[in-house]
Structures are given as structure tokens and as C-alpha cells.
Amino acid sequence: MVDPTANPKYRFAETALEALAQVDQLLASPSPGPKKASPSEMHSYAVNPDHQPTDTLLQALKNSPQVQRDFHCLLNNTAQYHMPQVAAASSGQIEQREANGCKISFRPSRADAKQMYVIIESAGNLNFSPDILFVCANNGDFHRLPLPPAQNGRIQLLLDRDNEIATGLLDIKSEVYLK
């Protein structure tokens, strides 16, 4: 009697079946690829000042150009005020940013040269109540700051000049959104 395992065709078939079994096992198990940011969490992060973002969302906003574009589009559609990049002819420190119905002014602190006041004011809107400020840096980074309630159409913040929000607000290439 002939041993079937000695036949090269048998060994080939056995190896092929083992390989197919491994492929089936790989396809059946979930791949450990990167997690994706959900659209609902992106929306909550954009409109809810109390929302605490997951690490997944923050990493996606930092590393994924597609998520950055999607989030930028979301801000364009949900923000009350948008302040685009400052005109290219501008140079040096900017003293303010403006949008239709809103102005952000920057003033140095007299008490500490490392700090500055950021004054967000309404241009006549009695219902002025933005609650989140976003700075979208030219490199794709997003920085978010929940805002205190407006008092008489005005919000005043004291920020360290080296804070990423302050740096972004003063950068002529960044965009600012108020929601």
C-alpha cells in the first residue's frame, strides 16, 4: 500500500489548506487598525462646551487630514462667527480680528508682560453669547477654549502669551471660530 502523504501533490494540497485556514482566521478576527472618530462626537466637540473629547477624536484631529477637513467643514456650518486668516499684507503683531457682528481685541497685561487680555465683543447683537472659541492653526491643529458667559455683550479672558490659544489668535495664518 502506498503512503498518500509521500505524494508531493498531497503535501501541496495540505499546505494550501493550512494557508486557507489561516486566511479565514485572519478575516474572521477584527483588525487592530486605528479607531475612527465618530461624526456624532465631532459634532458634540464642536457645539457643546462641556463635551470631553476622547483620545481617539483628539488623535484623529491631530493626525488625519480627512478628519481635519471634515471638522473644519463642521465648524464652518455651526459657528456663529468666523474670522478667516488676516490679510497677507499684515505684518507684525495684530491688535484685533473682526467678523461681521463681532470683534476680538488683544491688549497686553500691565501687571505681567507674559500675559495678554483677549476681549471678545459684539457689534450690537443683544443675544451675543458664544460659548466656545476654536483656533485653527495653519498646520491643521485645532485648539478649543470654552468661554465664560458674555456680560453686556463682552467676554474678557486673561491668557499667557505662550498659550497655544493666544499664539493662534495672534497668528495671521490661523482661522478663528466662535460657536
C-alpha positions in Angstrom: 0.0 0.0 0.0 1.3 3.5 -1.0 1.5 6.2 1.7 -0.6 9.2 0.4 1.5 11.7 2.4 4.5 10.8 0.4 2.9 12.2 -2.8 4.1 15.8 -3.5 0.6 16.7 -4.6 -0.8 15.7 -1.2 1.8 17.8 0.6 1.0 20.7 -1.6 -2.8 20.4 -1.0 -2.2 20.0 2.7 -0.1 23.2 2.8 -2.6 25.1 0.7 -5.5 24.1 3.1 -3.5 25.2 6.1 -2.8 28.6 4.5 -6.5 29.0 3.6 -7.5 28.1 7.2 -5.1 30.9 8.4 -6.6 33.4 6.0 -10.1 32.5 7.2 -9.0 33.1 10.8 -7.4 36.4 10.0 -10.5 37.6 8.1 -12.8 36.5 10.9 -11.0 38.4 13.6 -11.3 42.2 13.8 -8.2 44.0 12.7 -6.5 46.2 15.3 -6.4 49.2 13.0 -6.8 52.8 14.2 -10.1 53.7 15.7 -12.1 56.4 13.9 -13.7 59.5 15.3 -17.4 59.3 15.1 -19.3 62.1 13.4 -21.6 62.5 16.5 -18.6 63.0 18.8 -17.1 65.5 16.3 -20.4 67.4 16.4 -20.6 67.3 20.2 -17.0 68.6 20.4 -17.8 71.5 18.0 -21.1 72.6 19.7 -21.1 71.5 23.4 -18.6 73.4 25.6 -19.0 70.7 28.3 -18.1 67.8 25.9 -14.9 66.0 27.0 -13.3 64.6 23.8 -12.0 61.0 23.6 -8.3 60.4 22.9 -9.5 58.9 19.6 -11.0 62.2 18.5 -8.0 64.2 19.6 -5.6 61.9 17.8 -7.7 61.9 14.7 -7.9 65.7 14.7 -4.1 65.9 15.1 -3.1 63.1 12.6 -5.8 62.7 10.0 -6.1 65.2 7.2 -9.5 63.9 6.3 -10.8 64.3 9.9 -9.3 67.8 9.9 -11.1 68.7 6.7 -14.4 67.3 8.0 -14.1 69.1 11.3 -13.2 72.4 9.5 -16.3 72.0 7.4 -18.4 71.3 10.5 -17.1 74.5 12.1 -17.9 76.4 9.0 -21.5 75.2 9.3 -22.0 75.5 13.0 -20.1 78.6 14.1 -21.8 81.9 14.8 -18.7 83.9 13.8 -15.8 83.0 11.5 -12.7 85.1 11.4 -10.5 84.0 8.4 -6.8 84.4 8.0 -5.7 88.1 8.4 -4.9 89.8 5.1 -1.5 88.8 3.7 -0.3 92.4 3.7 -0.4 92.5 7.5 2.8 92.2 9.3 3.9 92.2 12.9 1.6 91.8 15.9 -2.1 92.1 15.1 -4.2 94.0 17.6 -7.6 92.6 16.6 -9.7 90.3 14.5 -13.1 91.1 13.1 -16.1 89.2 11.7 -19.5 90.5 10.8 -21.0 91.4 14.1 -18.0 90.5 16.3 -14.5 91.7 17.2 -11.7 90.2 19.2 -9.1 92.6 20.6 -5.7 91.9 22.2 -4.2 94.0 24.9 -1.0 93.4 26.9 -1.4 93.0 30.6 0.2 95.8 32.6 0.7 93.5 35.5 2.6 90.8 33.7 4.2 91.1 30.3 3.9 87.4 29.8 0.1 87.7 29.7 -2.5 89.4 27.5 -6.2 90.2 27.6 -8.4 88.8 24.9 -11.6 90.9 24.6 -14.4 89.4 22.6 -17.2 91.9 21.8 -20.5 92.0 20.0 -21.1 94.7 17.4 -24.6 95.5 18.7 -26.0 92.0 19.0 -28.0 91.8 22.2 -28.1 88.0 22.1 -24.3 87.7 21.8 -23.4 84.5 23.7 -20.7 82.4 22.1 -19.6 79.6 24.4 -16.7 78.0 22.5 -13.7 79.6 20.7 -11.7 77.5 18.2 -8.4 78.4 16.7 -7.5 76.5 13.6 -3.8 76.8 13.0 -2.3 76.8 9.6 -0.6 73.5 10.2 -4.0 71.8 10.8 -4.0 71.9 14.6 -7.3 72.8 16.3 -7.3 74.4 19.7 -10.6 74.8 21.7 -11.5 77.1 24.6 -14.9 77.0 26.4 -15.9 80.6 27.1 -17.4 82.2 30.1 -20.8 83.9 29.7 -20.8 87.2 28.0 -21.5 90.3 30.2 -23.1 93.2 28.4 -22.0 91.8 25.0 -18.4 91.3 26.1 -16.2 88.4 27.2 -12.8 89.1 28.6 -10.0 86.5 29.0 -6.5 86.6 30.5 -4.1 84.3 28.7 -0.4 83.6 28.9 1.2 84.8 25.7 2.8 81.4 25.1 -0.6 79.6 25.4 -1.5 77.8 22.2 -4.8 79.7 22.0 -3.1 83.1 22.4 -0.4 82.2 19.9 -3.0 81.0 17.4 -5.1 84.1 17.9 -2.1 86.4 17.1 -1.0 84.3 14.1 -2.2 85.9 10.9 -2.4 82.5 9.2 -4.8 80.9 11.6 -8.6 81.0 11.5 -10.9 81.7 14.4 -14.4 80.4 15.1 -16.9 81.4 17.8 -19.7 79.0 18.4 
